[in-house]
Amino acid sequence: MRAHRHSVLARFAALLLVLLVLVGASRDASAAAGSFKLQSTESTEVSGGWRIRVRIELPKAPLTAHQTMKFVFTKTMAYERALVDGKTEPVVNRTALTNQQPSFESLDVDFADATGKIFKITFFDFMLTRARDYEAGEYKVELRTSDGTNIGTPATLVLKGDNPVVDRRAITFNAKEKSIKKVEGYDAGANVAKNDEPAPAAAGGNGEVTATGTAKPFIPPEGYEKTPEEEIKTRPKGCGCDVPGMSETSGLLALLPLAGVGLAAIRRRRRAA
């Protein structure tokens, strides 16, 4: 009986020792990872950006003053500004998000002061902008070293601001108004045009279509009228032919009889003398 009790106590002591070792190892691991803390869990947008201030503590001072660290932002809550029916101003809809792709910001963090002395604790600030696809909402923030080691525990950050407005109002029509016509039989409904039915028979009964009335000519009368450019200008009288120089010659021929009469009179006077 006593041997059984001793074995139980030995097992219990061994189990307790294992638990203490595990707790100590976890504490050492957490201490080795350092700590990370947001100076403020909320940030207000200014000129399209948010300023983030953090406090970082490493297990010991690094060998170099500048350390490359990754800030991981995962969006957990969306703030949507929407126009809805019955409201004149946009309303904010808070929507929880899951399985979102994180955004990474790799930044050089300085652990030295103005004199160049390196410390294990530093205060660091940077900007998040809409140009990098950040918007008002809630984010989970994590800090990692360049080799992927997490520093501290994740924190929740709220970015305050006005996101672009989304129109969620329903489009409605008042069918009672005379200016609005009700469309029936759309989308292959009852009033679809029936093009496959035969045409109704004519009055003659032969089923052929006969032309009625007088159709307009293919070329209107205006097409036969000549334009001013097409008209040929003609002389009002004569044959229409004109030889250069004939007008002066005809005038001289008309004076020949008068010249003959004058010469005859001169000869008579000479004979009388």
C-alpha positions, 0 to 999 in steps of 0.5 A: 500500500505504501509502495503504491502511494510512493509511486503515485507521489513520484509520478505527480512530482515528475509531472509537476516538474515537467509543467514548471519546465514548460512554463519557464521555457515559455517565459524565456521565449516571450522574454526573448521576443521582446514587446510591442505596444501602440502608443494610441489604439486610435488614429485620426486621418489627416490629409489622407493619412494616419500617423502611427506611434509605437514602443518597441522593446527588444530582449537586448540592444541590437548590434546595429542601430537600424533594424529592418522590421515588418509591421503586419496590418490585417483588416478586421472591420470595414467602415462603409459610408452608404446612402440608404433609403429614408436618409439624407446623410450617409450612414456608417455600416460596420462589417466584420471581415475574415480571412483578409490578406495582410498588408506589410510595411517594411521599415528601418527602426532606429534604436540609437540616440543622437550620440550614437548609443544603441538601446534595446527600447525605442519609440518609433512613428510612421504614416499609413496612407490611402495611396497604399490602400488603407482606409478607415476601419479596424486592423490587427497589427503585428510586429516581426523581425526581418527573419519572421520572429514575432515581437510581443503580441498583436494589437488592435488599431482603429483608423478614423476617417470618412471613406468614399460614399457608396450608394445603396438606395433602391431604384423605384418607379411610380407605375401610376404616373401617366408618363411611365408605361408598364411593360408587359411580356418582357423577357420571352413573356406572353406578348412576344412577337409571333413572326412564324405565323402566316400572313393574313389572306388578302380580299381576293382570297389568293393569299398574295399581297397586291400593291395599292396606291401610287408609288413615288418615282424613283428619281424625283422631278427635281433630279431632271432640272439643270443647275446654273452651271450646266446651262449653256449660254447662247446668243439671242440672234445669229448663228452663234459663230463669230470670227475675230476681225470680221466686225472691223472689215464689214465696217470698211466695206460699208464705206466703199460706195461713199468713197466711189461717189466722192472720186466721181465728183472729183473727176467731174470737177477736173474735166469741167476745169 
